[in-house]
Amino acid sequence: MKKEDREFLKKVERLVYEQMKQKHVNCDTVCESLGMTNQSLRRKILAITGQTGGKYLLTIRMKYAKELLAKGRYAIGQVAMKCGYDDANNFSRTFKREIGVKPSEYAESRKK
């Protein structure tokens, strides 16, 4: 991967982390922050990662959720909120679909 592509993805990841704090994670706000059109952002992310823009943002959120769950300091609802979800049930369904296990199972498996 080219250096400029790595730097671009790091910038996108930083923006997603900022948005998670504000609970407004989506491609539109990332585009606005980067001064890009939605189509340009999606096309660039797809070219670099092979993932759609939305899928890439979700990947970042799930990576952060796994980090938080592995620490064992937060309840599932707290992890959901920190990852930009208003609804812990929606977070849990999404986590299970993407990671393959429930958040509670993931957290438990990291304690061992």
Secondary structure, DSSP 8 states (H G I E B T S, - for coil): --HHHHHHHHHHHHHHHHHHHHT--SHHHHHHHHT--HHHHHHHHHHHHSS-HHHHHHHHHHHHHHHHHHHT-S-HHHHHHHTT-S-HHHHHHHHHHHHSS-HHHHHHHHH-
